[in-house]
Amino acid sequence: EFFADIFLCPMESVKVRIQTTPGWSTTLREGAPRIMKEEGIRGFYKGLVPLWSRQIPYTMMKFACFERTVEMLYKYVVPKPRSDCTKAEQLAVTFVAGYIAGEFCAIVSHPADSIVSKLNASEGGTVVSAAKELGMAGMWKGLGPRIIMIGTLTALQWFIYDSVKVSFRLPRPPPPEMPESLKRKLAAQQA
């Protein structure tokens, strides 16, 4: 993620300018040379540190939260072990866990996303000046729609990833251990 963001940052800079500055430029092909002419290479990378502050926690949360949520869903919500679930049931768990992980991704990365957008929306400025101008409330503005967007996006990413693994019969991590209470409940039902 660290290195990928170095390549992403110039495009992010142009994208935000196109989105936030009416009449500025309309394409990457027009916008990139314009930033280079007006601000030099710094214009492309002034948002790099906040971009790292957005993307690295986002990516860490995406994986850590997803895996833990899958475990918790099988442990506390799904009434049978994963090995007894159909592929459709397993993919439903994947989608729900992905959505929950996406909600947390949006929350941990939103303030930095607001700062990146503020920095790239205008010439000059620093991380500190952008944060001061936004204020605490401004850094959290728009979180609700972002949770919906990132939750859905992350759920679909995990769903597609898991669907491919299921379709090609690729190995998947072993399911977590079934809780003792569920083992006793299933044993009592079979007796």
Buried (B, 14 or more C-beta within 10 A) or exposed (E): EEEEBEEBBBEBBBBBBBEEBEEBBEEEEEBBEBBEEEBEEEBBBBBBBBBBBBBBBBBBBBEEBBBBBBBBBBBEEBEEBBEEBEEEEBBBBBBBBBBBBBBBBBBBBBBBBBBBBBBBBEEEBEBEEBBEEBEEEBBBEBBEEBBBEBBBBBBBBBBBEBBEEBEEEEEEEEBBEBEEEBEEEBEEEEE
